[in-house]
Amino acid sequence: MIPLPPDRELGPTLRRLRLDAGLTIRQLARRAHISPNGVHKREACRAGYLTMLAQHVGVLGFAVALVPQRHPGARDTGTGWPA
């Protein structure tokens, strides 16, 4: 589990996770069923909505985190993240 990073670090964290998994923007876009531009926008994200989400769930006694998942047919990249 990776704690959710601060908003200003989320985009770079998403990019690092994509690169660690050995994926191009196009490959990730295809797997996520979004456009390559959508991937780019998410990796450039610095919006404050994640801080608001973390505060909201924190008040309820929860935390927000990134949790690795295995998907059917995913190959092991040795990074702990599915490919």
Secondary structure as UniProt FT lines:
FT   STRAND          2..3
FT   HELIX           7..20
FT   TURN            21..22
FT   HELIX           25..32
FT   HELIX           36..43
FT   HELIX           49..59
FT   TURN            60..61
FT   STRAND          65..66
FT   TURN            72..73
//
